[in-house]
Amino acid sequence: MASHSQEPQVTVLPPDKAKIKKLWTVAGILGAVTALEFVIAFALDAGVFKTALFVGLTIVKAGYIVLEFMHLKYEVKVLFWSILIPMIFVVWMLVAFVYEGMKMPVLP
């Protein structure tokens, strides 16, 4: 006759309030930095300072996202520094290339 298959039982766990609070904290911090960028976009005139501020805030947000969502914050410090130090050199290289490129004479 008909056999009854064993279906998996779904167990609903109570929500982990600490994790939910942590997620809201991360969302709040990222939202605050984004709001600051939004205010700066309309409050300051275009220029080098505004651009540098945007790049700095973007790097801060990217670093925070990497630390929290990629769980790098909880990893061994050697792994953290093995990612951070090359990134510092890449940013330094980009700044140096842009600076040197701006010094080159414009060809007709």
Stockholm file with secondary structure:
# STOCKHOLM 1.0

chainA/1-108         MASHSQEPQVTVLPPDKAKIKKLWTVAGILGAVTALEFVIAFALDAGVFKTALFVGLTIVKAGYIVLEFMHLKYEVKVLFWSILIPMIFVVWMLVAFVYEGMKMPVLP
#=GR chainA/1-108 SS CCCCCCCCCCCCCCCCHHHHHHHHHHHHHHHHHHHHHHHHHHHSCSSHHHHHHHHHHHHHHHHHHHHHHSCGGGSCHHHHHHHHHHHHHHHHHHHHHHHHHHHSCCCC
#=GC SS_cons         CCCCCCCCCCCCCCCCHHHHHHHHHHHHHHHHHHHHHHHHHHHSCSSHHHHHHHHHHHHHHHHHHHHHHSCGGGSCHHHHHHHHHHHHHHHHHHHHHHHHHHHSCCCC
//
